[in-house]
Amino acid sequence: MKIAFLTAGGIAPCLSASIGALIEEYNKLAPNAELMGYLNGYRGLLLGKSIEIPESVKSNAKILYEFGGSPIGNSRVKLTNIDDCIKKGYVKENENPLEVAANQLVKDEVNILHTIGGDDTNTMAAELSKYLKDNNYNLTVVGMPKTVDNDVIPITQTLGALTAAEQGAVFFENVVNENTTSTRQLIIHEVMGRHCGWLTAATAVAYRYRLNKRTFLPEIQLSKNRWDIDAVYVPELHIDMKSEMVRLKELMDEKDCVNIFLSEGAGKDTIISELEAKGEKVPRDAFGHVKLDTINPGKWFAKKFAKELKADRTLVQKGGYFARSAAPNSRDLALIKGSAMLAAECAIAGDNGVVGMDYEANDELKLIDFQRIKGGKEFDIKQGWFQTLLKSIGQI
């Protein structure tokens, strides 16, 4: 038996650990199986670039729990975007990337393929699985859902998201000290989340949890309210800019600083409309997603607020790369190990799908049919914990 691993999309605090957990499971279920990894996601699969996982790694798989990133690398490749695959040199003219990928798996004599990634990775896995089945390839594909955004339908909790929220809080604990470097300082913490505000909200809650454990000395201006969050903006929440300007101006006058947690997707449509109205082209990736680093939402919001708040200094800090690069915390690691155990069992049984907590089945960890996997899950802003957060910071 030959088992291949593939990690794709952006990184998250679960990729290395997921590979480690899968290796440990196969050490028990199929100790004589050959293990391999395709390098840099679907790119490596299309180009036939891979590495073997030797016995020395199999016997030390738990070391992977201590690392962020992925030892086999990632990339963003859409197998159904033929023109993009040709343009990047992954396939030749008149080749079908799905067929090229399938043939490479057959050539490598792979029996089981594990894809570890977000909705894009696993929707591509769904397309590949369908192609294999329709063309009578005897190969099983089982995915595991990673994304710090926690925005995959119908999965309650994606791998790595809990750690990313915790690490984003740690990141801001240092950044917020910048409020001592200037009078009337505006700090914007831009958090990842293209369409979904879950990570921004969860990071804010994690930060305030840690904040409440600290001791302050208000006698010398080391007061808790200067280190606290003043606003949390997510894509699903309408922002009344006029009233927010007034509220935040009062806070700036009162405590000499304002701290905002901003989802990178908040206000995205408005920013894109403004750019396109000016005739500017908005760059997009192979999946059609706007490249958010090129439109810079944090800078846009900073410009809008700085003037109205009469800020002497404005600082925009992006915690995404710090947060997504961490090794998993204990809660994520437990979910990763449980997911890997079920993923390996399903793969051995020849069942295709994505292993995840299904919110349509009372959050049961189960094998979910590929056809049910979609991106764009919205964050439910009516949840009690988020409403409590907004009330506690005076936003509602």
Beta strands, then each sheet from edge to edge (+ up, - down):
strand 1: 2-7
strand 2: 34-38
strand 3: 50-52
strand 4: 112-117
strand 5: 140-145
strand 6: 185-191
strand 7: 231-233
strand 8: 257-263
strand 9: 313-318
strand 10: 353-358
strand 11: 364-368
sheet 1: 3+ 2- 1- 4- 5- 10- 11+
sheet 2: 7+ 8+ 6+ 9+
end
